[in-house]
C-alpha cells in the first residue's frame, strides 16, 4: 500500500489529513514557511518540505515549480529539489534518461540566464552535480560541451547573459566537486578529468579578462571562476597568464577584491611550490604593487593595503623554503621580505587605524624555521643576510606594541582594547620565537635601548616606549631561561629608576619582575631592589592581577630567601585583604603566595603568622555561623573558606613540591610535632561543623568546606593523618543528611592516600560503606536528577578498586546492588558520568582480579534472563579494536562470547571462562602467576 504523507496545516481546518507531494501542496507549504507568523507552523512546513524534496514525486513537481509564472521562492525550491535528487539519488536515475535530464537542465539554465540569479545558481549547481556523476565515462568532455553550448549563436538569450550563465556554471562546478559525496575512487577519476578539462576553461577566461570590451560584471565573474578552479590544484604554470591578468586587474577598484582572492588562492595551492620558475616570475609582480601599497597607506585606504599585504604574505609564507633554495635570486626574495616588513610596520594603531600588520606574523615564524632548517653552510649565509632583518623586525614589533596616548586610548571601545591586548600577545609570542635566532644579543639590544631611554636627557620621556621595551624583555624572560644572561642584573638595577605614572607601564613592570622571579631565586641579594615595588603596587586595585601574580611567583620561586622579608609581606598582604582592595580570585592568589612564603619558616613562626593572618577571618566566621542563613552571609562564608583552602593548598612544610628539584633544596630540618595546617584545622574544626549544620543543603558552602580538606590532604599527604578519623566521621554525617558530590570527591582523596594504611583503614572503610549505602538508597529513589553525585560515586568506586579492593569484600556491602547501580549509570546521557562508570567496569584487566567472580555473576544473570539482548550487547561491546585489551585477537574475543552465550546453567563454568579471559587480557595466560588465581 502506498504510504501517504501528511501535509502541514497549510490547507487549514477541515483539510484532508493525508495529502500527496503535489505541486499545489508544495506551494501551500512554501507559503506557510515564508508568510505564516506562527513559528510552529513554519517548523511543520519546513519538515514536510524536506520530506517532499527527497520523495519520488520531486522529479515531477520540480520542473513544474520552475514555470515562468511562479515567484522566485517557488522556483528556487524546485531547483534545489532537483539538485538534491541528482546529488543524493543518482543511482535511482535510469541511464537512458541521462541525456534528456541534461538537455532539460541546459534549457532551464538558458531560460534563467536573464531571470532570477538565485534560481540560476541552483540550476547550475544541479547541472554541475549531474556532470560530476557522469564524468568521465558517460560524459567525457562535459566542460568543453558546456562552453560550446553556451557560445552557440542561435540562442534566444543575449551574449552577455549567456556568458554570465556559463561563468556561473563553470564557477560552481569545482565548488560542487569539493562538497560532493562521490566515493573516493570516483573522486580521483573526476579530479583527473577536471584537471584535463581546465584546458577548455582557462583560454576562455584569459580572453574575457584581457578583452577591453568585457564589461566589469563579466570580468568580476571571470576572476571568481578562476579562483574556484585553482582550488582543484591546477598546475601553477597553467595559471600564469590568468595570474598576470589578475595582477593587472588590481588597478581597477571594482575588481580589486576578486583579483586578490584569485591570486591568493592560486599562490596558496599546496602543489604550487613545485613550480619554482613561475614563483620567481611572481616576485616582480608582487614587488610592482609597492607604489599602490604606499599610496593606499598614505590615503588611509585600509582595504587596498590589506589586500596587497595578503598577496605578499601568501607568496612569502607558502613558498619561503622554495624561494630561499634559489640562492642566486636571494636579492629579489629579500626585497619581498622587506615589503612584508613594511606591511608589519604599517603606520597606525592596530586594530583602530590598521588591521594589516597582524597578517604578517606567521610569515616571520615560517621564514625563521626555513632558514634554521638548512645545512650549516647555507644557514650561515642566510643568518648573515637575515639577522639584521630580524633585529629590524624586533624594533618594528615593539613600535607596533606601543600603547597610543592616554587621550586616544580613552576613546577606544572595550572590544578594540581587547583586540589590541590579543595582538600584543601575538607580538610577545613572535619575540619569544625570534630569540631562538638572535639569542643573547637580542636581550643586550633591548637592555641598551632601555638604558639609553632612562638615562638620556635629550629626548622627551615616553612611557609608551619604555613599556614596550620592558614588554619585549618580559616576553622573552617568561619562557626562556635568562639565568645566565649578563644583562639581567643591569635590568633589575634599572627597574627602580623607571618613573611609573601610568597603569599600563606599572602592569608591565610587575609582569617583568614576575618573569625574572627564577633569576631572583639564584641572585637573592637583588630581591630587595624590586620587592618594595611589588608590595607598594599591591595597594593599587588597578594593578591587582599583575602585582598579586608577581608576588605569588616570587614567593614560590624565592621562598627560602624570603624569611627576612616575611613579616613585611604578611603585614602588607593582611592590610590589602582587610581593605578588600582585590577581587575574589586575586585574594585567593594572594593566599597561595602567603602559603608558599610561610612554608619556608620555622614551625613556631608559621603558627604565629597563621594566627595573625587567620584570626580576623575566624572571628568573622564565628559571627556568620550565628546568623540566620541569607545570600549575603553565604557569599562571605564561601569567601573565607576559599581563602583558607587556597592558603593550605601551598603551605607545605614537608616540601613535597620540591622533591623533584634535588636534595640541595632541603635547607630546612624536617619539622617535629604536628603540622601547622593540621593544628589550625583542628582548632577550627568545630566552627566548620557549626557552619555546615546551618548550610548543609547548600552545595556551594559544602563544596567550599570540602575544598579546605581536599586541598590540605593533597598538599600534606601523610602529614594529614591525625585528621582522618574526625574528618571521616564528619563526612559520613554530612553525606547521610544531604548527599553532595563534593563529599564523595573528598572521600575519594582519603581512599587514595590513606586506605592502604592499616591504622586508617577502619574509619575509611566505615565512611566508604556509609556513603555507598546512602548512594544506593538514592539510586532506589531515582538518581536521574543527580548526575554529579553518580559521576563522583563511580569515580570513588573505581579509586577504591584500584587502591584498596578489600573495601568490596566487606559482608555489609551489597556488591550486587553496587554493580546494578553502575549499570544504570552507564545509561546516563552525561558523557563524564558514563566515562566514570566505564572506569569502574572492566574485566579486561583494569580491575582487581579478586573481583572477577562478581563480573561472572553479572554475565551469568544476563545470560539466564535476557539472552537475546546479551548476545547482541556482547558482540557490540567486543567489536572495537584493542578493547578490552590490545593483547586479544578477534578470534579470542569471538570464542569468549560464544562460550559465555552457550553456558546458561553452570555458574562455576562461567567463572572459569571469565578468569581465563581476563588472564588473556593481562597477558598472564599460561604463566606461573596464574597458579595464585
Steps between C-alpha positions, in 0.01 A plus 500: 500500500637843411609706799330838502665800664313739723505853368569782748218726612517710187159381384341614825224337708297232336772416248566136420750362755721325244594658168758419230809699415322688223592835346202663675594360840866597461395856413269517803777372727745756357247778560465377857879487545552856375190682621334321793574697818464185715848352557359152564322502163825618333690210657233249391511639147879482489500138619238402244683680217823318586309171460354626173846579359618141542173333392466326160237764407774768509605399147153603386421815699851656472464582130148638550623728779751652252221632272538871405174596677636389843667737747881462558455336846296218341735469202796485739342208691447315171867550400621393846285185490655408163850545643420278800355226278800505265771523769355251751287261292705470182476120504119527467528667157490256203798547268272553200367817667841669550491687169144631533572616857813677379309666213219615732751657740680681216163635381406625847843662555475679166151624596612622842813669357286814484285409802547458876871469590443278808295253292764506226772411753299203638437369147871534422583305817254228391661474154848502659395209722365312196827563311711369791286185520535436124872583466722363357326203332142610425598862427873514422518864379243651734672836549588547133136418410374760748727765347394405144126496576503839667702658222244392236379802304143373449410540868205732582700651789733796440878441495572654843220300666628176349855587598404569863292178517794298365741663748257423785485136389881476471542668842271261690641187334827482704311613814248218457789257448657604833175430693373205294429160651684310228673179616875541542600303188253706287625823652852425375375425146287815486781717638732376222229563242442856628875572496501413127182701438649820639659522153151587374442757777818703543536631139140624519565672836823660369320631192213649703734657758736659249227613257459878536132473407418258783266673746602517867234247611641240256862559605403472867327168428811383307720567804259311729494209253881490487510513880269198513702292249844555655377327817497177297882517519546602138876516416622852576673533165161452327370800694780741409311706242189527719703596808670775300160622378374495859800713608411750226137504622617611848513855360122493450332575836186302403706188426752542783345259757430225245853534361658470845293189576596337169873578533515385866315175420730431204820569696385306808440164328702233685640379167615847385850469655593250228487779238797706614546678166143629513546605864812695404300679228239597762749683726539802262121513461458521878784752537331705227211562741717695745406842367128414511554374857677823608227713344230295677678539836546872441129542415382284791353246253511199734325261260759545225800476734344189659448332160854570373645377830301175466660441159856569622453280808342218296809485278751536784330273756411213267823493304783641711686167498474458122607862439786493753628193317556720193814658645579694181167685542563592864471874435153487344375281788660742750308780326176302554594451868555876533161564342342271762700690766335819373161329548598394855594858587208663322426833677212523745379316808355153455198445482378861485703658218629181332414130487777378268811451715358194681482310167879492479597344834480136388731581206783592740468163678504315167799689361702441818415128505604464137832683554583290807415177315781541242834324526768694692668670203183632337355592840808709580456696174133567568562581867736773381233639265200464733627570853490878430149453356384328820657772719305750291190282549542522879510881479192503274304263725585693816391819327172333400453373857510855641185636656349815348485819704280486809256736334468288184481173698215648702285513183558133411211258551540202734502271193784698340698487825451123518609454137810711570576285808482180291713664228766582762492136616565394138792746486628360829491145359685616186774671705543187710541299179742749343725458806590155362661670202651807663592358843660700782575792268127572489485548879811723490340702223179554700696581818720758323194673354325504838813633671536782246131584531509522880829691528480732197400857557489578130171340398168570674409203723244263348339252736366312196852440367625387843202269545546339157872427563417346838217304338748359250736401779218340700376308194837328470572458873164329560594192301876514436750419776667840549687391816833524320432830326750769594246780445241394760689651798513832313129473416408431864708808585315711240148402607490719816609798285188476282262787560170314534218741433276272299304181566610318182867571574460397864332175391787417265760581770320253730478226237871552413600454865280187509668365186840542674396325824708188424803722437435674835502160672857452372597859589318567829707810573293679231160418654507816707529712182159399371296357789405848636358588156284187502375556856421863418305395188290256707313799636383613154180326383586584135818289532319214670574218255862594423609578859338196661617254232855643526504468879378142465784420256760656731363315804501172308845532341689688773330369817825384665645852472190686618499441881663844562213663308223268622363730773474790255339290225242355743422845645446664158296202377282503812442869457383473137285196584328684783444807279344268236704663221508187281236288331434147626737317262793733583430455873532125446833546313623720782423226751689250283797741498491515881481119515823476298661768719406336832618155379863612537469629859558316828188328639456747789531792255243340270256457788553859614438638147207266444342623820523868404397427140204273567363637831295785345338254260429245772332771709297604197407137433390451865273800466360377166438154647258654749300687236191375319606383151452760225668565160741771621642307794524191278734694267711606799521140631600359160761778465659426841501124441658565158776711655582221748504226236726706269739567789515129584548408132857635504597484869724195481768473770602152382582654159336227291503740205879535523575127497564495125739795519778318680642463851669841507159655575475317829625807680265460794499226764205259484247649745407314815152496650164560329474682169392867544215453252370204699527707823290776342249257350453331838445841663232602249346154452205559732434841348493345150255236625282775643499684165418174323207423729327817377602474134486126432244539223713755312732331251729804472574517876544123525736515202700781662532298826606186314752704296685603821558137596551371146775756426658438840502123442658544154773729635573335836459134395602281798535806728120530489464164682390637843190651338381181326266356772311823576479599131360154407239536773402853389482395133277206589257726690501757220432247227234315699305821552522641146709315239731732304759420231776701672481272807555196274798669332659562841429138601680393181808702602503337843467153342784581260746615768407311818297184418809282458630584850373252763468768769263708287307219334216471761376864476546498119310172469218627724470817288512303173221267614289791622524710181440188289188411701365857476571512124331163443190642671524802271508263201184327625324838520615596150853631431419679173490842665846456652747431216780676693454267800487192275816619318691556827371170644627306197839671529510408870420134421770490230755655739408251773539209257841625395631601842336262748282222349446363855238773540273290273547181701316624809188296580298817564552618143235395249735445208220394263312821571818701437546330164135556413538872572809514281303338215231767541768769497619375161161607358537864608515755214781697669833393349713551818263276699517224240880534485524468879277189488718344231802564722333279761392221262779303332559131492772568248764520771454853636312386811625286787518129419320418825185662359473285189250265664266795551523585130434135418182511712380801301565329165333177620187688612481692173537178300228325702239777493564699180692275266401669173608843624828370646589330170455837328676702773801272534559508125478882491714541813785282371502647148731803551866420421725489806207460742501374771871432441743544212634151578181331372445379145152527341484117509560493878226757556264302277576174688435669837161641392392161356605318820313744723182487291501118498528466879162579664498235777844465656606817688837348600580442133424867417738606780774287342436657158522851643818406692659364182391805298641752749831309508519525121428873529781543753746290302524252789335196344721195534749663743594388852327812631160346418549232764421757769168581340 
